[in-house]
Every structure is written in C-alpha cells, then in structure tokens.
C-alpha cells in the first residue's frame, strides 16, 4: 500500500486527531494563560492536557473502531443469512414452476446452477463494494488507535511551543498563529487526499481554531474577573 492510500484509509483518525488536538489545546491554554498569567501553569497544564487527552482519544478510537467492526461483521452475517434463506425459497419456487412446465429434473438443475453462478458472482461484487465504502470498519482498531494517538500528540504541541520560549503575554499571538498555520496545512493535506477544495477546507479549519481561541480567551477573562485574579 502506497503512502496516499494509507493516508486515505486513516484520514478520519489523522484529521480528527490533529484538528481536535490543535483546537482543544489552543482553547484550553489560551484560557489558562488569560486567567493566570503564569508560564509555569500554562506549560504544565498544556503538557498534562495533551497527554491525558491523547490517551483518552487513543482508547476511544480503539473502542469505537472495534465496535464498528463488530457491528459491520454482525450485519454481514445477518445479510448473508437473509440472502441464503431467500435463495432457498427462490430455488424451491423456481423448481416448482419449471416442474409444472414439464421440464426434466436434469434441465431444471442446469437452469438453477447457472442462476447460482450469476448470483454468487453478484454477491462477491456486492461484498467488495460494501467493504470499500465502509470507512468505519476499514481500519484495524489497533492501527486506528495508534494513528489517532500519534497525531493528537503531534498537533497538541503546536500551540504550546511559544509558551516555552516566550512570556505568557507575548506568547499568546504566536500560539494562535502556530495553530492557525498547522490547521491551514492540515486543511490543504485533507483536501489533497479527498480531492476537495483546499482553500475552503483550510479556511474552515482556521476559522474553528480562531473561534476556539476567542472562546478560551473570553472564558479566562470572565473567570479572572469573577475571582478577582489579575491578568497579564
């Protein structure tokens, strides 16, 4: 499997993991920065948040993918059983119909065998199509969890890095810019994989990031005003 096909198979985990990490981490640490003004608190809270959420998302991705596989396999079994019952019923009806038309048993068997071959070929093609367009069950649970966890960790550090090198008040703007750039690039990558509109995809992701940052900043200020905590 080449790189593009591998990314297409894991597109849900890549986009969901990285986008959610970028947005939620930015929103959280922006609110913490606005509410406390402490570099130590922002960095410590950010690291804890990223790792705890990454573990949670990894576990959630594994369980959801495993559940999707189980549901998909159950439906396949139910559908196979239903088609088998219909096939038996169709054979009985066809046999009786041809018998009433005075056909010999060997001729009836020739007809039913020919129909069986056509029916089985159709079923194989149908199953291939179902598997191809069942994204929730396409990726193995362990692989889905690993991809989700990796991209969540990778994305989470983008908004946090500026706070390691800059003061809280100075780091807020670079943190938002780093996150926006990460989301913009992710939008381009997603559009390229899905053959969508790269500009619309990127703007959508950046807009989500800026909205999260604004809500986090506003929440931090409201909390600081309520508890009378000085803000930088």
C-alpha positions in Angstrom: 0.0 0.0 0.0 1.5 3.4 -1.0 1.5 6.5 1.2 -1.5 8.1 -0.3 -3.7 5.0 0.0 -2.5 4.5 3.6 -3.5 8.1 4.4 -6.8 7.7 2.7 -7.5 4.7 4.9 -6.7 6.6 8.0 -8.0 10.0 7.0 -10.6 10.1 9.8 -8.0 9.4 12.5 -5.5 11.9 11.0 -7.8 14.8 10.6 -9.9 14.2 13.8 -6.8 13.6 16.0 -4.8 16.5 14.8 -7.6 19.0 14.4 -9.1 18.2 17.7 -5.8 18.4 19.5 -4.9 21.8 17.9 -8.2 23.3 18.6 -8.8 22.0 22.1 -5.2 22.6 23.3 -5.2 26.1 21.9 -8.6 26.9 23.5 -7.5 25.5 26.9 -4.1 27.0 27.2 -5.3 30.4 25.9 -7.9 30.4 28.6 -5.4 29.4 31.2 -2.9 32.0 30.0 -5.5 34.7 30.1 -6.8 33.6 33.5 -3.5 33.0 35.4 -0.7 34.8 33.5 1.7 32.1 34.7 4.1 30.5 32.2 4.6 27.5 34.6 0.9 26.9 35.0 0.3 27.2 31.2 3.1 24.7 30.3 2.3 22.2 33.0 -1.4 22.3 32.2 -0.7 22.1 28.5 1.5 19.0 28.8 -0.9 17.2 31.1 -3.8 18.1 28.9 -2.1 16.9 25.7 -1.0 13.5 27.2 -4.2 12.8 29.1 -6.4 13.7 26.0 -4.1 11.7 23.7 -4.5 8.6 25.9 -8.2 9.1 26.1 -8.5 9.6 22.3 -6.4 6.6 21.6 -8.6 4.4 23.8 -11.7 5.9 22.4 -10.6 5.4 18.8 -9.7 1.7 19.6 -13.1 1.0 21.2 -15.1 2.9 18.6 -13.3 1.2 15.7 -13.6 -2.2 17.3 -17.3 -1.6 17.9 -17.7 -0.5 14.2 -16.0 -3.8 13.1 -18.3 -5.8 15.3 -21.4 -4.1 14.0 -20.2 -4.4 10.4 -19.5 -8.1 10.8 -22.9 -8.7 12.5 -24.7 -7.0 9.6 -22.7 -9.1 7.1 -23.7 -12.3 8.9 -27.4 -11.2 9.1 -27.4 -10.2 5.5 -25.7 -13.5 4.4 -28.3 -15.5 6.4 -31.2 -13.5 4.9 -29.8 -13.9 1.3 -29.4 -17.7 2.0 -33.0 -18.0 3.1 -34.2 -16.0 0.1 -32.0 -18.2 -2.2 -33.5 -21.4 -0.8 -37.0 -20.0 -1.2 -36.3 -18.9 -4.7 -34.9 -22.3 -5.7 -38.0 -24.0 -4.3 -40.3 -21.7 -6.2 -38.3 -21.9 -9.4 -38.1 -25.7 -9.2 -41.9 -26.0 -8.7 -42.6 -23.5 -11.6 -40.3 -25.4 -14.0 -41.7 -28.7 -12.9 -45.2 -27.5 -13.8 -43.8 -26.6 -17.2 -42.9 -30.3 -17.7 -39.2 -29.7 -17.7 -37.0 -32.6 -16.8 -35.1 -32.6 -13.5 -31.7 -32.5 -15.1 -32.8 -29.5 -17.2 -34.1 -27.7 -14.1 -30.7 -28.4 -12.4 -28.9 -26.8 -15.3 -31.0 -23.6 -15.0 -30.7 -23.4 -11.2 -26.9 -23.9 -11.4 -26.5 -21.2 -14.0 -28.5 -18.8 -11.8 -26.4 -19.8 -8.8 -23.2 -18.8 -10.5 -24.6 -15.5 -11.5 -26.0 -14.9 -8.0 -22.7 -15.8 -6.3 -20.7 -13.5 -8.6 -23.1 -10.7 -7.8 -22.8 -11.3 -4.1 -18.9 -11.2 -4.3 -19.0 -7.9 -6.1 -21.6 -6.6 -3.6 -19.4 -7.6 -0.6 -16.3 -5.9 -2.2 -18.3 -2.7 -2.6 -19.6 -2.8 1.0 -16.1 -3.2 2.3 -14.7 -0.4 0.1 -17.4 2.0 1.3 -17.4 1.1 5.0 -14.8 3.6 6.3 -15.6 2.9 10.0 -14.7 -0.7 9.6 -11.9 -0.2 7.0 -9.1 0.4 9.5 -8.0 -2.1 12.1 -8.7 -0.9 15.6 -5.1 -1.0 16.8 -3.9 0.9 13.8 -6.7 3.4 14.1 -5.8 4.0 17.8 -2.1 4.4 17.0 -2.7 6.9 14.3 -5.2 8.8 16.4 -2.8 9.0 19.4 0.2 10.0 17.3 -1.5 12.8 15.5 -3.1 14.1 18.7 0.3 14.3 20.4 1.8 15.8 17.3 -0.8 18.5 17.0 -1.1 19.4 20.6 2.4 20.8 20.9 2.0 23.4 18.2 0.0 25.9 20.4 2.2 25.1 23.4 5.7 25.7 21.9 5.6 29.5 22.0 4.9 29.5 25.8 8.2 27.5 26.3 10.3 30.3 24.8 8.2 33.5 25.4 6.4 35.2 28.3 2.7 34.5 28.5 1.6 37.9 27.3 4.0 37.7 24.3 3.3 34.0 23.5 -0.5 34.2 23.0 -0.3 35.7 19.5 2.4 33.2 18.2 0.5 30.3 19.8 -2.6 31.3 17.8 -0.5 31.8 14.6 1.3 28.4 15.0 -2.1 26.7 15.5 -3.7 28.5 12.5 -0.7 27.5 10.3 -1.0 23.9 11.4 -4.7 23.9 10.7 -4.2 25.6 7.3 -1.6 22.9 6.3 -3.9 20.2 7.6 -6.7 21.6 5.5 -4.6 21.5 2.4 -3.5 17.9 3.2 -7.1 16.8 3.7 -8.3 18.5 0.5 -5.5 16.8 -1.4 -6.3 13.4 -0.1 -10.0 13.8 -0.6 -9.7 15.8 -3.8 -11.7 18.7 -2.3 -11.3 22.4 -2.4 -8.0 23.2 -0.5 -8.9 26.8 0.2 -12.3 26.2 1.6 -11.0 23.2 3.7 -8.2 25.3 5.1 -10.3 28.3 5.9 -12.8 26.1 7.7 -10.2 24.7 9.9 -8.5 28.0 10.7 -11.9 29.5 11.5 -12.6 26.8 14.0 -9.2 27.5 15.6 -9.8 31.2 15.9 -13.2 30.6 17.4 -11.8 28.3 20.0 -9.1 30.7 20.8 -11.6 33.6 21.3 -13.8 31.5 23.5 -10.9 30.3 25.6 -9.6 33.9 26.0 -13.1 35.2 26.9 -13.6 32.4 29.4 -10.3 33.1 31.0 -11.1 36.8 31.4 -14.6 36.1 32.8 -13.1 33.7 35.4 -10.4 36.1 36.3 -13.0 38.9 36.8 -15.3 36.7 38.8 -12.5 35.5 41.2 -10.6 38.9 41.1 -7.4 37.3 39.7 -5.1 39.7 38.0 -4.5 39.0 34.3 -1.4 39.9 32.3 
